[in-house]
Each structure stands twice: as C-alpha cells, then as structure tokens.
C-alpha cells in the first residue's frame, strides 16, 4: 500500500470517527464493520472510499490496518480510544475531540468519500446504533455477496450464514435488510 493510500485511509478514518455519535463506536469489531460497510456503500456507488483490503476472519471482514490506523491516530491526534469497563467487559470506545480549527484543515467529506456530509452522517449513525453482532452478520453477508462467494439471494445467503454464523441466525432478517444497501451494483 503506498503512502497516499495510508494517509487517505487515516484521514478518512478520522473523519468517520468525528462524524459518529459520541462514544457510539464501542469495540474494535464494531469499528472494523462500520469501516467495511461504509467502504462497501461507497464502492457500490462508484464513490471514493477507504482502500483497506478486508479478508474474512472469525468475526467477519477484517483488515489489521484499520486497527493500526486507529492506534496511530490516537497517538498523533485528538482521536481518542478509551478502554472503559462495561459490566465484565472492557471494550475500546472510539471518539474524536477535534478542535474546529483542525476540523477545518481536513478535506471535506465529499472529497474523501464522494458522499455528502449529511448522507455519511446518517449512514454512520445508523450503523453505530446497531450492536456489534448485527454488524458482524451484516458485514459477513455483504462480504460473501460482494466477493461472489455465493449468489445474491436471501435464501442462499441464509444457508451460507447458517454455516458461517449459526450463533447469529436470530438476527438474520434484520441483518439482511441492512445489508441490501451495501451490495455492489451489477
């Protein structure tokens, strides 16, 4: 990956976190899935987007560079990663406290994503409100359809998900409905 891609991914990630509702991106899995789904949404519309190269892992689509970039941003900017206890868990929570002067220096959403700020905000808010398991299943559905691993048919994909994610099948109908706007267009 060349330097321009790395820089653009970091700036896009910073912008995505900045537009998200405060402390709504709780957990590394959730961050991975939101980035993946925003990337797929933009690609489906032939828009600029992240250049991460996701592969399939235990919790669905994953690119280690998302985590590396998040850690870098936490060290170098006002991008914040908190590790606060929630019950017996200690999930990472991502948020941004950018100064207006810093925010103004960053490229706008349109130039980074090819999507208007309000549209991106609506997408990120919608995804951030979902629990990580729904996002895991949704991202996995989008991954197998967009990679042509299986046909774009609700019933065929359901059979595939029953093999890959049997523990999440109670969330299938909602995840499928959410996934439909992230499929690449033919």
LINPE-V496594 format. One record per backbone hydrogen bond with DSSP energy under -0.5 kcal/mol. CO is the residue of the C=O (numbers start at 1). NH is the residue of the N-H. If there is no record, write none. Layout:
co=<CO;CO>
nh=<NH;NH>
//
This chain:
co=<2;3;4;5;6;7;8;9;10;11;12;13;14;15;16;21;24;25;25;27;28;29;30;31;32;33;34;35;36;37;38;39;40;41;42;42;43;52;55;57;60;62;63;63;64;65;66;67;68;69;70;71;72;73;73;78;80;80;82;86;89;91;92;93;94;95;99;100;101;102;102;103;108;109;109;109;110;116;117;118;119;120;121;122;123;124;125;127;131;132;133;134;135;136;137;138;139;140;141;142;143;144;144;145;151;153;154;155;156;157;158;159;160;160;161;165;166;168;169;171;172;173;174;175;176;178;179;180>
nh=<6;7;8;9;10;11;12;13;14;15;16;17;18;19;20;24;26;27;94;31;32;33;34;35;36;37;38;39;40;41;42;43;44;45;45;47;46;54;62;60;57;55;66;67;68;69;70;71;72;73;74;75;76;77;79;97;82;95;93;89;86;84;27;82;25;80;103;104;105;105;106;106;112;113;114;115;114;120;121;122;123;124;125;126;127;128;129;130;135;136;137;138;139;140;141;142;143;144;145;146;147;149;150;148;153;157;158;159;160;161;162;163;163;164;165;168;169;171;172;175;176;177;178;179;180;181;182;183>
//
